[in-house]
Amino acid sequence: MINPAKIEEIAKQISSNMPQGVRNLAETFETRTKQAIQAKLTEMDFVSREEFDIQSKVLIRTREKMTELEAKVAELEAKLAKQSDSGE
């Protein structure tokens, strides 16, 4: 198995031995790439994980409430049907 710490160490050694101009170019490229990706992600219609989790909990509570209401409606319909049958 490849040791990630060893790879990181080798990468740091290579980076530290590069000429300053090349390091600056790499840093500039990385910064601009991150900015471009961030800008594109911002344009997309994503929600945060926190917002997703909150909405999931709201949906679960809503489903539970709907199930309760469906049971109450069925109970009321049964009572109404029973009253109609005995009243006729």
N, C-alpha and C positions, 0 to 999 in steps of 0.2 A: 504494500500500500504506500502511496506517495504521502509524505509528511508535509502538510500545508505550511507548517512553521518553517521548514527548510526551504520551501519554494519562496516564501516571503523573504527570508534572509538572503537568498540568492538574488531576488529581484532588487532588494535594497542595495546590495553590493554593486550590481550592474548600474543601477540608477546613480549611485554616488560617484561612480567612475566615468560617467558620461560628461561631455563638455557642458558648461553652463547653458549655452545657447540651445542645445538639444533638450536639456531638462526644462528650460523655459517654454520651448515650443510644445513639449509634451503636456506640461501643466496647462498652457493656454488651450490646447486642443481638448483636454479633459474638461476644463471649465466650460468651454463653449458647447461641448457635446452635452454636458449635464444641463446647461441652460436651455438648449434646443429641445431636449427630451422633456424637461420640466414644462416648457411652454406648450408643447404638443399635448402632454397629459392634462394640462390645465384646460385646454380647449375641449377635451373630451368630456362627456357627461358621466363622470364617475362619482361615486359617493365614498366617503371615508368608511373604514371598517367600523368605527364607533357608531356612525350614523346607521350603517347597515344592521348592526347588532341591536340598536334601539328600535329600529323599524321592525325587526324580526320579533322582538318581545311584544311590541304593540300588536302585531298580526296574531301572535299566539293568544294574547288576551282577548282580542276581538273574536277569534274563532271560538274560544271557550264561552264567551258571552253569547254568541250566536247559537251555540249548541244548547245553552240554558234556555234561551228565548224560544227556540224551536220546540223544546220539551214543554214549556209552559203553554205555547200555542196549541200543541197537540192535546194537552190536558184540557184546555178550555174548549177546544173543538169537541172533545169527547163528552164533556159535561153538557155542552149545548146540544149535541146530538141526543144525549140521554134525556134531556128536558123536552126536546121536540117529540121524541118517541113516547114519553109518558104523558105529554100534554095533548096529544092528538086523540 
